[in-house]
Amino acid sequence: MKKTFTAMLAVCVALALALTGCGSAVQTAAGDSTGASTAIETPATAADTTAAATGTSAGTSAATTTAQPTAATTTEPIVYPPYPAQQGAPGSYTPQNFFNPINDGYNEYKLHRPAAPQAGKKYPVLICLHGAGEGGNVRAYPNVSLTSSIILDNLRNKINSDPAAYESYVVLPIDYNIYGIKDIVDRLISQEQADPDRIYITGCSLGGITTCDFILVYPTVPACAVPVCGCDYSPRRASGILDLPIRVYHSADDPVVSVSSSRDFYNKLKALGDTHIEYFETNGYGHYCWEYAYNTDVLEWMYKQNRQTRTLPSQ
């Protein structure tokens, strides 16, 4: 079952990367292993870079070009239509829409609100981006996507045991439009009770790549970021996230997205003097590294972060 799903993921990620221009390699053969889960600082070798095109034989590697995410080019402020009416009771995941300025239409997401929000209190926002293999299937799940289910189950348990610390807004976008995701955040801050200093973003596979794209384009928005089994890098924008707390997770034997994408992201930021990034590499999880990452102390770490402790870039 996992082999079939992994094969589907490889095809979906390859297609999505081709369409979006994201620069991480899609791996057709297992990467080299490092054994225990440790942070590493050694630069990736040529053997770590694997073919981005389907059809490349196992063990053959090819160079890839990392696309640079670009911000909206218009200098005029975007005028949004009225926010769609909210549906569902607080505490549940309910279908919502956000206006997508790229395709001039509404895109879907699912939203969890604090169960019993207190007047005047601000709540953190957790953004969870699914993998490409799930795509539109997120609509079919009653609450969450498969790749997000572990961290959200863990979050639910923490909310039940310590609601004052963990009660949150949770955003589950269905697509990967970073401008639309920014719009969701803006609306939760301006129209609901979201805390602008506690915006947390994480994602798996293409969701991890999109997590990197989001923080590179909007470096002053999040309090922290956790890309899992997929990263993207832009040298032109990297200086904006050098103070951003980031945890990167990847399994060395990932057959879908090359571990080199995460190693390169980490090593390049470290070379620029970043002291706020951590890299955790494990082995034996294949592409399912979220099963490892989201069962660590990552939630506790994320919910300790606050944008007020960052030295924000000037942009």
Secondary structure, DSSP 8 states (H G I E B T S, - for coil): -HHHHHHHHHHHHHHHHHHH-----B-SS------S-B---S---GGG---SSTT--TT----------------S-----------S-TTSEEEEEEEETTTTEEEEEEEE--SS--TT--EEEEEEE--TTTGGGGGTSSS--HHHHHHHHHHHHHHHH-HHHH--EEEEESS--HHHHHHHHHHHHHHS-EEEEEEEEEEETHHHHHHHHHHHHSTTS-SEEEEES-----TTTGGGGTTS-EEEEEETT-SSB-HHHHHHHHHHHHHTT--SEEEEEESS-TT-THHHHTTTTHHHHHTT--GGGS-----
